[in-house]
Amino acid sequence: MIMELALLFLPLASFIISGFFGKYIGDRISEIITSLLVSVSAILALIIFYEVITEGYTNNVVIASWINSGSLNVNWSIKVDAVSAVMLVVVTLISSLVHIYSIGYMSHDSHKPRFMAYLSLFTFAMLTLVTSDNFLQLFFGWEGVGLCSYFLIGFWFKKDSANAAAIKAFVVNRVGDFGFALGIFLIFYLFGTVNYNEVFQQIPQNLNNKLTILGLQLNSIDLICMLLFIGAMGKSAQILLHTWLPDAMEGPTPVSALIHAATMVTAGVFLVVRCSPIFEYSQFTLNIITFVGMITAFFAATVALVQNDIKKIIAYSTCSQLGYMFFAAGVGAYNVAMFHLFTHAFFKALLFLGSGSIIHSFKDEQDINQMGGVWKKLPYTWVLMIIGTLALTGFPFLSGFYSKDAIIEYAYLRGNTAGYYAVTVGIFTALLTSIYSWRLIFKTFHGDYNNNKLKIDTMHESPLVMLIPLIVLAIGAVFAGYFFKELFIGHSSSNNFWTDSIKFLSPLSLDHPPLWIIYFTPVIVVSSIPFSYYLFLKNKNITNWLKNENKPLYNFLINKWYFDELYDYIFVKPSKKIGIFFWKNIDVKFIDKFGPDGISNLIKIFSNKAVKFQSGYIYQYAFIMLLGFSALLTYLILI
């Protein structure tokens, strides 16, 4: 119990210390305290994870009774089981490494204690989310990480682009969160509780419940699952609610690694897996999840092919990999989705922090066209970025190879139409992933040096405090898949490791997939390396020809399928017009005119008239007094 409490509240303590007392204790002490306390949380998370693996440890620590009103009884709890243990390791380990990395990356920033405090508060909110045993605490953590995301994306608030990105992230997430909140309301309306176990136990008895909405009869379980998934779409940047993620790269690079690669954006996947006892009874929603996931994976990969901002390329890669996780969950392979979430945290955080090392060396330059030819100047960053790229693309025997290929294999073994579509899209997306990933490596580190602002002699490797977290993440990117594959997705793991934390209505297939499924993806991943080398280094005329001769396609991709323009046309401009109409015609011409402005004008008119009585002549004052005395006498006589 003490271990769980310490794990949860140490990041909160580091936020309080750095946020409220940072200006008194200084930058360096703030950085050390926050990094140390979050690192202790990471060690405790690893201990708990080990106990879950070896002893099947589970616990539900009730911290306090939160709400007791009628049938609504909600506790503030720390739920420990296999799913939450995995998330605890991911959140605390990545967060601690990002805290340490930030000491070097943010060394020139004048607001370091505030930054470290925001990171710690985010970690606390994320831990609250993953350890909840009820939907209300989950929603509290859900909104907490959204708030911290707003703070961190807009950390450099003097930049207009950072403010706009923070607002965009906040607003788009509110759309998803509205659906999520409706799902929680509906759960309480139908089941009279928001506690996981109590809700999950009632699901089989309510499979045929119908709700009539706007004259339509809808299955209540399908509706709950769709509303919960809408919330997951917003937080995990799935297509239609994805537009905030690339813009969020306006925040400092450690923010991108922590929030937009390894933790917050995986909250949607965690929600679907945690609620597998509900989703397993809604095949309709699972098919929708599969479809949305595979379209997101494909969409983001196509856009990443032509982006030039190093962080946006990796951001779209994150979006694409989240699509893989969702279509894994959609075909019922929740444990495989969690496996890819786990491995993805290592190699994607490695890529983001590695890109931060590059940006740091290039004095905040993010355009890969302004880089090149620096692999000898940044040898450690170069090697570490290659490791991350190999893991991301699914190169044989690195972590991404085990988890991504497992998703494709289980989608095939599902044996339904949605699964076969997911396999096709997944394999093609793997090819695109490899091409844009190697494009980033070749254009950043190889070829000619293209930066006119900095001399190549000024290039230098990042400090050790930034490289050590990269090395730790690289170890995870190499070995996490090999060592944890059997635990997460082995044939016996469903009964041993996951136990009751994941619900499988029908067991996953134990059949062996055909050999072509096993070998096809690794073959195209490996063969894409020389192809990308030729495309982006040896014969650049091909890419220039594609850009010039296929202008409509290039513009379609570089403008991100025109989603931003479409939303601007459908939502933003009409909203502005409606707002301006109400402001100028209702607010100014009606409310202000007859309200505060009207009253003030009326008082001003009376005041101007009353001023005329102040003439200074005694005879006028006497006359007025006489009139008043006469009026008073008349009144007294009449009554």
C-alpha positions in Angstrom: 0.0 0.0 0.0 2.8 2.4 0.9 4.6 1.7 -2.3 1.5 2.5 -4.4 0.8 5.7 -2.5 4.4 6.8 -2.9 4.4 6.0 -6.6 1.3 8.2 -7.2 2.1 11.1 -4.9 5.8 11.6 -5.5 5.2 13.3 -8.9 2.5 15.5 -7.2 5.0 16.5 -4.5 7.7 17.3 -7.1 5.1 19.6 -8.9 4.3 21.4 -5.6 8.0 21.9 -4.8 9.1 23.1 -8.2 5.9 24.9 -9.1 5.4 26.9 -5.8 9.0 27.1 -4.5 11.1 26.9 -7.6 12.0 30.6 -7.5 13.3 30.2 -4.0 15.3 27.0 -4.3 16.6 27.8 -7.8 16.7 26.1 -11.2 19.2 23.4 -10.5 17.6 22.1 -7.3 14.2 22.2 -8.9 15.5 20.0 -11.8 17.2 17.6 -9.4 14.2 17.2 -7.0 11.7 16.7 -9.8 13.9 14.2 -11.7 14.7 12.3 -8.5 11.2 12.0 -7.2 9.8 10.9 -10.6 12.7 8.5 -11.0 11.8 6.9 -7.6 8.3 6.5 -8.9 9.7 4.7 -11.9 11.7 2.3 -9.7 8.5 1.6 -7.6 6.6 1.0 -10.8 9.2 -1.5 -12.0 9.0 -3.3 -8.6 5.2 -3.5 -8.9 5.5 -4.8 -12.5 7.9 -7.5 -11.3 5.5 -8.6 -8.6 2.6 -8.7 -11.1 4.7 -10.9 -13.4 6.1 -13.3 -10.7 3.3 -13.4 -8.2 0.2 -12.3 -10.1 0.0 -9.4 -7.6 -3.2 -7.3 -7.7 -4.4 -4.7 -5.3 -7.0 -1.9 -5.0 -5.8 0.7 -2.5 -8.7 3.0 -1.4 -7.2 6.4 -0.6 -10.4 8.1 0.3 -14.1 8.1 -0.2 -14.7 10.7 -2.9 -18.5 11.0 -3.7 -21.3 9.4 -1.8 -24.7 10.6 -3.1 -27.6 8.3 -3.5 -26.5 5.3 -5.5 -23.3 7.1 -6.7 -20.4 5.8 -4.5 -17.0 6.7 -5.9 -13.7 6.2 -4.2 -10.3 7.7 -4.9 -8.4 4.5 -5.5 -5.2 3.0 -6.9 -6.0 -0.2 -8.9 -3.1 -2.4 -9.6 -3.4 -5.3 -12.1 -1.6 -6.4 -15.3 -2.9 -3.6 -17.5 -2.3 -0.8 -15.0 1.1 -2.2 -14.1 2.2 -2.0 -17.8 1.0 1.6 -18.0 2.7 2.5 -14.7 6.1 1.3 -16.1 5.5 3.2 -19.4 4.4 6.5 -17.8 6.9 6.7 -15.0 10.0 5.4 -16.9 9.5 7.6 -19.9 8.6 10.6 -17.6 11.7 10.1 -15.5 14.0 10.0 -18.6 12.3 13.0 -20.1 12.8 14.9 -16.8 16.5 14.1 -16.9 16.8 14.9 -20.6 15.1 18.3 -20.0 17.9 19.3 -17.7 20.2 19.5 -20.8 17.6 20.5 -23.4 16.0 23.3 -21.5 19.3 24.6 -20.1 19.0 28.0 -21.8 15.4 28.5 -20.9 14.6 31.1 -18.2 11.6 29.2 -16.8 13.0 25.8 -16.0 11.2 25.3 -12.6 7.8 25.9 -14.3 8.6 23.5 -17.0 9.7 20.8 -14.7 6.6 21.4 -12.5 4.3 21.0 -15.5 6.0 17.7 -16.5 5.5 16.4 -12.9 1.9 17.5 -12.8 1.3 15.7 -16.1 2.9 12.5 -14.7 0.6 12.7 -11.6 -2.5 13.2 -13.8 -1.5 10.3 -16.0 -0.9 8.0 -13.1 -4.3 9.0 -11.7 -5.9 8.0 -15.0 -4.2 4.5 -15.3 -4.7 3.5 -11.7 -8.4 4.4 -11.4 -11.0 1.8 -10.5 -13.9 3.8 -11.8 -14.9 6.0 -14.7 -15.1 9.2 -12.7 -11.5 9.1 -11.5 -10.5 8.0 -15.0 -12.2 11.1 -16.3 -10.5 13.3 -13.7 -7.1 12.1 -14.9 -8.2 12.3 -18.5 -9.0 16.0 -18.2 -5.9 16.5 -16.0 -3.5 15.3 -18.8 -5.5 17.4 -21.3 -4.9 20.5 -19.1 -1.2 19.7 -18.7 -1.0 19.2 -22.4 -2.4 22.7 -22.9 0.2 24.1 -20.5 3.1 22.3 -22.1 2.3 22.8 -25.8 1.9 26.5 -25.1 4.9 26.7 -22.7 6.6 29.2 -24.9 3.4 31.4 -24.7 5.0 34.4 -26.4 5.0 32.5 -29.7 1.6 33.0 -31.4 2.0 29.6 -33.1 2.5 27.9 -29.7 -0.7 29.6 -28.3 -2.7 28.6 -31.3 -1.5 25.0 -31.1 -2.3 24.8 -27.4 -5.8 26.1 -28.0 -6.4 23.8 -31.0 -5.3 20.7 -28.9 -7.6 21.8 -26.1 -10.6 22.4 -28.3 -10.3 19.3 -30.5 -9.9 17.1 -27.4 -13.1 18.7 -25.9 -15.0 17.2 -28.8 -13.8 13.7 -28.0 -14.2 14.4 -24.3 -17.8 15.4 -24.8 -18.5 12.0 -26.2 -16.6 10.3 -23.4 -18.6 12.2 -20.8 -21.9 11.2 -22.4 -20.7 7.6 -22.3 -20.0 7.9 -18.6 -23.5 9.5 -18.0 -25.1 6.7 -20.0 -23.2 4.0 -18.0 -24.5 5.6 -14.7 -28.0 5.9 -16.1 -28.2 2.3 -17.1 -26.2 0.6 -14.3 -26.5 3.0 -11.4 -22.7 2.9 -10.8 -19.4 4.0 -12.4 -17.1 1.5 -10.8 -15.5 -0.8 -13.3 -16.2 -4.1 -11.6 -19.8 -3.4 -10.9 -20.4 -2.1 -14.5 -18.6 -5.1 -16.1 -20.6 -7.6 -14.1 -23.9 -6.1 -15.4 -23.0 -6.0 -19.1 -24.0 -9.7 -20.0 -27.5 -9.1 -18.4 -28.1 -5.9 -20.5 -27.1 -7.0 -24.0 -30.6 -6.5 -25.4 -31.3 -3.1 -23.8 -32.6 -0.6 -26.3 -32.5 3.2 -26.1 -34.7 5.5 -28.3 -32.9 8.6 -29.4 -34.5 11.0 -32.0 -36.8 8.2 -33.0 -34.0 5.7 -33.5 -33.7 2.5 -31.5 -30.1 1.9 -30.5 -28.5 -1.0 -28.6 -27.3 0.5 -25.3 -24.0 -1.5 -25.3 -23.2 -0.4 -28.8 -23.9 3.2 -27.9 -21.8 3.2 -24.8 -18.9 1.7 -26.7 -19.2 4.2 -29.5 -19.2 7.2 -27.0 -16.2 5.8 -25.2 -14.4 5.3 -28.4 -15.1 8.9 -29.5 -13.3 10.0 -26.4 -10.4 7.6 -27.2 -10.3 9.0 -30.8 -9.8 12.6 -29.5 -7.1 11.7 -27.0 -5.2 9.3 -29.3 -5.5 11.5 -32.4 -7.4 9.1 -34.6 -8.6 10.4 -38.0 -11.2 13.2 -37.9 -10.0 14.2 -34.4 -6.2 14.0 -35.3 -5.6 17.5 -36.4 -4.2 18.7 -33.0 -1.3 16.3 -32.8 1.0 17.7 -35.5 0.5 21.3 -34.4 1.3 20.2 -30.8 4.9 20.0 -32.0 5.1 23.7 -31.2 5.9 22.7 -27.6 9.5 21.9 -26.4 10.7 18.5 -27.8 10.7 16.8 -24.3 6.9 17.5 -24.3 6.6 15.7 -27.6 8.4 12.7 -26.3 6.4 12.5 -23.1 2.9 13.4 -24.1 2.7 12.9 -27.8 4.6 9.6 -28.2 4.6 7.5 -25.1 1.9 8.4 -22.6 -1.1 10.7 -23.1 -1.9 9.7 -26.7 -1.9 6.1 -25.6 -4.7 6.8 -23.1 -7.3 6.1 -25.7 -5.8 2.6 -26.3 -5.7 2.0 -22.6 -9.4 3.0 -22.3 -10.4 0.5 -25.0 -8.3 -2.3 -23.4 -9.5 -1.5 -19.9 -13.1 -1.6 -21.1 -12.6 -4.8 -23.0 -15.4 -6.5 -20.9 -17.8 -3.9 -22.6 -16.3 -3.8 -26.1 -16.2 -7.6 -26.4 -20.0 -7.5 -26.5 -20.2 -4.9 -29.3 -18.9 -6.3 -32.6 -20.3 -3.3 -34.4 -18.0 -1.0 -32.4 -15.0 -3.3 -32.7 -15.5 -3.2 -36.5 -15.6 0.6 -36.4 -12.4 0.7 -34.3 -10.7 -1.6 -36.8 -11.7 0.6 -39.7 -10.8 3.9 -38.0 -7.4 2.4 -36.8 -6.4 1.2 -40.2 -7.4 4.4 -42.0 -5.5 6.4 -39.5 -2.4 4.3 -39.9 -2.5 4.7 -43.7 -3.5 8.4 -43.7 -0.7 9.4 -41.3 1.9 7.4 -43.1 1.1 9.0 -46.4 1.3 12.5 -44.9 4.6 11.7 -43.2 6.1 10.9 -46.6 6.3 14.6 -47.6 6.7 16.5 -44.4 9.9 18.5 -43.9 9.6 19.3 -40.2 11.5 16.6 -38.3 9.2 16.6 -35.4 6.0 16.5 -37.5 7.3 13.5 -39.4 7.7 11.6 -36.1 4.3 13.0 -34.9 2.5 11.6 -37.9 4.4 8.3 -37.3 2.9 8.3 -33.8 -0.5 8.9 -35.2 0.1 5.9 -37.6 1.3 3.6 -34.9 -1.7 4.4 -32.7 -3.8 3.3 -35.6 -2.1 -0.1 -35.5 -2.9 -0.3 -31.8 -6.5 0.5 -32.4 -7.0 -2.0 -35.2 -5.3 -4.6 -33.0 -7.9 -3.9 -30.3 -10.6 -3.9 -33.0 -9.9 -7.5 -34.0 -10.0 -8.5 -30.3 -6.2 -8.7 -29.8 -6.2 -6.4 -26.8 -3.0 -7.9 -25.4 -1.3 -7.4 -28.7 -2.4 -3.7 -28.7 -0.8 -3.4 -25.2 2.3 -5.1 -26.4 2.7 -2.6 -29.2 1.9 0.3 -26.8 4.7 -1.0 -24.6 7.4 -1.3 -27.3 6.3 1.8 -29.1 6.9 3.9 -25.9 10.6 3.1 -26.1 11.4 3.6 -29.7 9.1 6.6 -30.3 10.4 8.4 -27.2 13.9 7.6 -28.5 13.1 9.1 -31.9 11.6 12.3 -30.4 14.4 12.8 -27.9 16.9 12.0 -30.7 15.3 14.6 -32.9 15.6 17.0 -29.9 19.3 16.3 -29.8 19.5 17.1 -33.6 17.5 20.3 -33.1 19.7 21.3 -30.2 22.8 20.9 -32.3 21.3 22.8 -35.2 20.3 25.8 -32.9 16.5 25.1 -33.1 16.4 24.3 -36.8 13.7 21.6 -37.6 13.6 21.5 -41.4 15.4 18.4 -42.6 16.1 20.1 -45.9 18.4 22.4 -43.9 20.4 19.5 -42.5 22.5 16.7 -43.9 26.0 15.4 -43.8 26.5 15.5 -40.0 26.6 11.9 -39.1 30.3 12.2 -38.3 29.7 15.3 -36.2 26.8 13.7 -34.2 27.9 10.0 -34.1 26.0 9.0 -30.9 22.8 10.7 -31.9 23.1 9.1 -35.4 23.5 5.6 -34.0 20.7 6.0 -31.5 18.3 7.5 -34.2 19.1 4.5 -36.5 18.2 2.1 -33.6 14.9 3.9 -33.1 14.2 3.9 -36.8 15.0 0.2 -37.1 12.6 -0.6 -34.2 9.9 1.6 -35.6 10.0 0.1 -39.1 9.9 -3.4 -37.7 13.4 -4.5 -38.6 13.9 -8.2 -37.6 14.5 -8.9 -34.0 14.1 -5.3 -32.7 11.0 -4.5 -30.5 8.8 -3.1 -33.3 9.4 -6.3 -35.3 7.7 -8.4 -32.6 4.8 -6.2 -31.8 3.9 -4.8 -35.2 4.1 -8.2 -37.0 2.0 -9.7 -34.2 -0.8 -7.2 -34.9 -0.8 -8.1 -38.6 -0.7 -11.8 -37.8 -3.6 -11.7 -35.3 -5.6 -9.5 -37.7 -5.2 -12.3 -40.3 -6.1 -15.0 -37.9 -9.2 -13.2 -36.9 -10.6 -14.5 -40.2 -13.2 -11.9 -40.8 -13.5 -9.2 -43.5 -12.3 -6.4 -41.2 -9.3 -8.4 -40.2 -8.3 -9.1 -43.9 -8.6 -5.4 -44.7 -6.5 -4.5 -41.7 -3.8 -6.9 -42.8 -3.6 -5.4 -46.3 -3.5 -1.8 -45.0 -1.1 -2.8 -42.2 1.4 -4.3 -44.6 1.3 -1.4 -47.0 1.5 1.1 -44.2 4.6 -0.8 -42.9 6.2 -0.1 -46.3 5.4 3.6 -46.2 6.6 3.8 -42.6 10.0 2.4 -43.6 10.3 4.8 -46.5 9.5 8.0 -44.6 11.6 6.9 -41.6 14.7 6.3 -43.8 14.0 9.6 -45.6 14.3 11.3 -42.3 17.6 9.6 -41.5 19.2 10.1 -44.9 18.2 13.7 -45.3 19.2 14.6 -41.7 22.5 12.8 -41.4 23.7 12.0 -44.9 24.3 13.7 -48.2 25.4 17.3 -48.5 25.4 19.8 -45.6 22.6 22.2 -46.5 22.5 24.7 -43.7 23.6 28.2 -44.7 23.2 29.7 -41.2 25.5 27.5 -39.3 29.0 26.2 -40.3 29.3 22.4 -40.1 32.4 22.9 -37.8 30.0 24.3 -35.2 28.1 21.1 -35.0 28.6 19.2 -31.7 27.2 16.3 -29.9 24.6 16.8 -27.1 25.7 16.7 -23.5 25.8 13.5 -21.5 22.6 14.4 -19.6 20.7 14.2 -22.9 22.5 11.2 -24.3 22.0 8.9 -21.2 18.2 8.8 -21.5 18.6 8.1 -25.2 20.8 5.1 -24.5 18.3 3.7 -21.9 15.5 4.1 -24.4 17.6 2.5 -27.1 18.1 -0.6 -24.9 14.3 -0.8 -24.6 13.9 -0.3 -28.3 16.2 -3.3 -29.0 15.3 -5.8 -26.3 11.7 -5.0 -25.1 10.0 -7.0 -27.9 12.2 -10.1 -27.5 12.0 -10.3 -23.7 8.3 -9.5 -23.3 6.7 -11.2 -26.3 5.9 -14.4 -24.5 4.7 -12.6 -21.4 2.3 -10.3 -23.3 1.1 -12.4 -26.3 2.3 -15.9 -25.7 -0.3 -18.7 -25.9 -0.3 -19.0 -22.1 -0.1 -15.3 -21.3 -3.9 -14.7 -21.4 -4.4 -17.0 -18.4 -1.3 -16.1 -16.5 -0.2 -12.5 -16.9 -3.4 -10.7 -18.0 -5.7 -12.8 -15.8 -9.0 -10.8 -15.5 -7.6 -7.4 -16.5 -8.5 -8.1 -20.1 -11.7 -9.8 -21.2 -11.6 -12.3 -24.1 -15.1 -13.4 -25.0 -13.7 -15.9 -27.5 -10.0 -16.9 -27.1 -7.5 -15.6 -29.6 -6.6 -18.1 -32.3 -3.8 -20.5 -31.5 -3.3 -21.3 -35.2 0.0 -20.6 -36.8 -0.2 -17.9 -39.5 0.9 -18.8 -43.0 4.6 -18.3 -43.7 4.0 -15.5 -46.2 2.4 -13.4 -43.5 5.3 -14.0 -41.2 8.0 -13.2 -43.8 6.4 -10.7 -46.1 6.5 -7.6 -43.9 10.1 -8.0 -42.7 11.2 -8.6 -46.3 9.6 -5.3 -47.6 10.9 -3.5 -44.5 14.5 -4.6 -45.2 14.3 -4.1 -48.9 13.0 -0.5 -48.5 16.3 0.6 -47.0 18.4 0.4 -50.2 15.3 1.7 -52.1 15.1 4.8 -49.8 18.8 5.3 -50.1 18.6 5.4 -53.8 15.5 7.6 -53.7 16.7 10.2 -51.3 20.5 10.2 -51.8 21.6 8.7 -55.1 18.9 9.9 -57.5 17.1 12.9 -56.1 15.7 13.7 -59.5 13.0 11.0 -58.9 11.6 12.7 -55.8 11.8 16.1 -57.6 10.0 14.7 -60.5 7.3 13.3 -58.2 7.0 16.7 -56.6 6.8 18.6 -59.9 4.9 16.3 -62.2 2.3 15.1 -59.6 1.5 18.5 -58.1 -2.1 17.7 -57.1 -1.0 14.5 -55.3 1.9 16.3 -53.6 -0.3 19.2 -52.6 -2.9 16.7 -51.2 -0.3 15.1 -49.0 1.6 18.2 -48.0 -1.7 19.8 -47.0 -2.5 16.7 -44.9 -5.5 15.6 -47.0 -6.9 19.2 -46.5 -8.5 18.3 -43.2 -7.5 21.6 -41.6 -8.9 23.6 -44.6 -12.1 21.5 -44.5 -12.6 22.1 -40.8 -11.9 25.7 -41.3 -14.6 26.0 -44.0 -17.2 23.9 -42.1 -16.6 24.9 -38.5 -14.2 27.8 -38.0 -15.5 30.4 -40.5 -19.2 29.8 -39.9 -18.5 30.0 -36.1 -16.7 33.3 -36.6 -19.5 34.7 -38.7 -22.1 33.7 -36.1 -20.0 35.1 -33.3 -19.5 38.4 -35.1 -23.2 38.6 -35.9 -24.2 38.1 -32.2 -21.4 40.5 -31.1 -22.3 43.4 -33.3 -26.1 43.0 -33.6 -27.2 41.4 -30.3 -24.5 42.3 -27.9 -23.6 45.8 -29.0 -26.8 47.0 -30.6 -29.3 45.4 -28.2 -27.8 44.2 -24.9 -25.2 47.0 -24.5 -27.5 49.7 -25.9 -30.5 48.9 -23.6 -28.4 47.5 -20.8 -25.2 48.9 -19.3 -24.7 51.5 -22.0 -28.3 52.6 -22.0 -28.5 53.0 -18.2 -25.2 54.9 -18.1 -26.4 57.2 -20.9 -29.6 57.8 -19.1 -27.8 58.6 -15.9 -25.5 60.9 -17.9 -28.5 62.8 -19.3 -30.1 63.3 -15.9 -26.8 64.4 -14.5 -26.4 67.0 -17.2 -29.8 68.3 -16.5 -29.3 68.3 -12.7 -26.1 70.2 -13.1 -28.0 73.2 -14.3 -29.6 73.5 -10.8 -26.2 74.3 -9.4 -26.1 77.9 -10.6 -24.7 79.6 -7.5 -27.6 82.2 -7.3 -29.3 82.4 -3.8 -32.7 83.5 -5.2 -32.9 80.4 -7.5 -32.1 78.1 -4.5 -34.8 79.9 -2.5 -37.3 79.6 -5.3 -36.7 75.8 -5.5 -37.0 75.4 -1.8 -40.3 77.3 -1.9 -41.5 75.0 -4.7 -40.5 72.0 -2.6 -42.2 73.4 0.5 -45.4 74.1 -1.5 -45.4 70.6 -2.9 -45.0 69.1 0.6 -47.8 71.2 2.0 -50.1 70.2 -0.9 -49.3 66.6 -0.2 -50.1 66.9 3.5 -53.4 68.7 2.9 -54.5 66.1 0.3 -53.9 63.1 2.6 
